Amino acid sequence: MRQIFDETVKDTLNNRLRALETYFKADVIFHYGEIHPALEKAFRDFIEQLKKDKEFDRNRLVILLNTPGGSAETVEKMVSIIRFHYEEVYFVVPDYAMSAGTILCMSGDKIYMDYSSSLGPIDPQVYNGKNWVPALGYLDKVEGLIAKSNDNKLTEAEFMLLPKIDLAELRSYEMARNLTINLLKEWLVKYKFKDWYFHKSSNLPVTIDEKTERAKDIASKLSNNSIWHSHGRSIGIDTLTNFLKLKIEDYSNNDELRELIRNYNDLICEYIIRSGAKAFVHSRVYF
């Protein structure tokens, strides 16, 4: 009986995914879970399998993304894989794409969100041998201790902490932070800003230097803990558009698209939670 139920759910999800493909005139995939280095080869094979399907020959990919984050290096690998096969990439965030998920979204030509969707600060996650930890938290703490030391305000307990800091580990955190910022600057200019030709206010042409400055400002703000105060802070569409000046495709009032996305996303998320899977991908040729 359960097998029949599962097959019914799969058929329904396949049909709903195809409806999204028809709407976007694109291949559509779904990604759920942590962005982990162990998934890199599987993701490559997943994309290659979709491209081998001769039913369509599309140059546009739409990615429905639900992720708490993960490895920035894995994001870079995923983008290389995606862009080898597709000229145009859209990201749809029905619920949330945090940290490395936000970095991944910034590699897209368009980002679709509604009023309940969230991105997050781009605090890179670094594996310390046991867990994934937010690098910026460590860097901020160390910089704070150094500042207090310069002012001769270190407590005895804080003074005892400094010799225990692993400088190699600290350097890896700095490199992770720099990588995330550089990736954002590169991808925003290359993809997100590629059709930004004129300033809205003056109608003057937009230069490469201006695109680079805008990308640098967005990357700097998204990686600034003093603005967000929490690695898990949700950044909604209003903040993204008004504070970060980032163009988002808002489907809050697009009844047709909102229904297509939610009918698919809500059902597949329920299926994943019920099955207990930590990571999950779906395409028209893979379930």
N, C-alpha and C positions, 0 to 999 in steps of 0.2 A: 504493500500500500504506500509506504514511504517512497519507494522507487518511482511509482506512478506520479506522486506529488512532485518529486524533484524534477522529473522529466517535463511535467506541465509548467513548472516555474521556469525551467531552462528555455522551453519553447516560447513562453511569454516574453522573457528577457531578450531572446534573440530577435523577436518581432519588434520589440520596442527599440532595440539598438538600431535595427534597420530603418525604423522610422526617423531616428535621429540622423542616420546617414543620408536619407533622402532630403531632410530639411537642410542640412549643411552642405549637401553635394560633396561629401567627403567620406573617407574611411574614418570610423569612430572606434576608439578603444576606451576601456575603463581600467583605472589603476587604483587599488585600495591597499593601504598599509604603509609600513616604514620603507624608506628608500635605502636599501642595504646593499653593500658591495657584493654580497653573495648572489644577488639577483641580476647582476649585469649580463651574464651570458644568456640567462633565461629570457631576459628582456630582448636581447638581440635576436634570439631565435623566434620569439613571439612576433616581433615586427617583420622579420623575414618571411615567416609563415603567412602573414597577412598579405604581404606584397606579392607572394607567389600565386595568390588566388587570382585567376584570370577573369573572374566575373566583372571586375572593374579595373581600370588603370588610372588611379587618381593621384594627383600631386598635392592634395590637401589632407591633413590629418587633424582630427579633433580628439583631444584627450580629456575625458572626464576624470578628475583627480580628487581623491580623498586620502590625505596623508598627514601624519603628525610631524614628518620631516625625516632627517637621516643624514646621509653622507653627501657633502658638496661635490666630492670627487666622483661619486656615482652619478650625480646629476649631470656633471660634465660629460661623462661617458654616454649617458642616455641621450643627451642632446646631440652628440656626434652621430649616434645611431639613427635617431629620428631624422636629422637634417640630411643624412646621406640618401635617405629614401623619399623625403618629402620636401617640396619647395615652400609650402605654406603650412603653418601649424597654429591651431587655436587651442586654448585651454579653457575648460569649463569647470568652475569650482562650485558645485551644488551646496557643499557644506563647509569644508575647510581644507586649506593646503598651507601648512605651517612650515617655517624655517626653510629647510632644503626644498620643500614643496613650493614655497614662494619663489625661491631662486629658479626652480624649474619653470614656473609660470612666466618669469621675466624673459625666457627664451622664445616666447610665442609671439606671433604676429598680432594676435588678439587675445584678450582675457575676458571671458564671460562670467559675470557674477550677478546675483540678485541681492536684495536688501539683507538677507540672512546669511550670505556667504562671508567667509573670512580668509584673509591671508595672515601672515605673522611676521615678526621681526626676523631678520636673516642671521640670527646667531648660529654659527656653524656648530654641528655636533661632531665631537671628536671622541673616538673610542679609547678609553683609558685602561683597557685590559679586562675590564669587568662590565662597564656600562657605557652608553653614549652620554656624554656630558656637554652642556653648552659652553663653548670656549670663551665667549665674551665675559661670562660671569667670573671665570678665573682671572682673565686679564684685568678686568675692572678692580677686582680685589687686590691683586698684586700692585697695580698702579696706585691704588689708594694707600697701601702700606708704604710704598716708596715715597709718596707725597707726605705722609705723616712723619716718616723718617727724616726727610729733608727739613721739616719744621720742628724736629726734636719732640714729636708728640706721640711716639710709639709707646704703647703700654708694654709691660714686661712679657705678657702673654704673646702679643703680636711680634715682639722682638725674637721670641723663641720660634715663631713660625717661619720666619724668613729663611733660615739655613735649611729648612726641610723642603723648600721649593725646588722641584726638578727643573733645571734651566732648559734641558732638551725638550721636556714636555711643554714647558711654557713657550718655547720657540715654535713648536708644532701648532700651538693654539694661535700664535700670531700669524703663521703662514696660512692657517685655515681661514682666519678673518680676512686676510689680504686676498685670498683666492675668491671668496664669495663676492667681495666688492669688485674685483676685476672682472669676474664673470658677468655680473650685472651690468657693468659699464659697457662691456663688449656686446652683449646680447641685446640690450635695450637699443643701442645705436644701430646695430645691424638688422634687427628684426622689428622691434616694436615701433621704432621711430622711422622706419624706412619710407613710409608714406606721409611723413610730416614735412610738408614743403613750405608752408607759410604760417606766420604767426597770426593767431586769431585777432589780436588787438590792433595790429598795424598792417596786416596783410603783406608784410615784408618777407622775403625769402629766409628760410631757416638754414643756417650754416652748419657744417659738420662740427665746428667748435661749440656751437650752441647746443647741439644734440648731445655732445660729449659732456658738457657742463650740466645739462639737465639730468643725464644718466648718473653722473657723479653725485649730484645732490640727492637723488632718490636712493642710491646705494648707501650714501653716508647716513641719511636719516633712518633707513630701515635697519642699519647696523648699530644704531646709537641707543644703548641701554638706558641712558638718562632720559630719553623720550618715552620709552615704552615700559620701563621698570620691571618687566617680566618677560621671560623667554616665551611663555605661553599666551601672551597678550593677543587678543583677536583684533585684527585691523579690518574694519568694514569698508564698504564701497564709498561712503561719504568721506572718510579720512583719506582713502587712496586718491580720490579725485580732487578733493579740496585742499588737503594739506600737502600731499606728495605730488599733486598735479600730474597724475598718471591717468591716461585714458582707459576706461573700463567699459566694456559693452554690457550695459545694465538691462537685464531681461525681466526685471521686477514687474513691469507692466505689459510685457509681451505674453499674453495668455497662452497662445499656441506653443511657444518655445518653453515657457515655464512648465506647462503640463507635460510636454514630451520629456523634459529633463527630470522632473520629479517623479513621474510615473516609473521611469526606468531606474533612477538612482535610489529611490526609497525602497523599491522591491529588492534590488540586488544587494543593498546594504543589509536588509533584514535577512536575506538568504545567507550572506557571509557571516553575520553574527550568529545565526542559528547553527551554521556548520562549524563555527569555532576557528575559522581560518584567520591567520594573522596577516597574510598577504594574498591578494587575489587580482587577476587580470582577466579581461573578457574582450573578445572581438567577435566578428561574425563567423570566424573560422576556428575559434578556440573558446572553450568553456572549461 
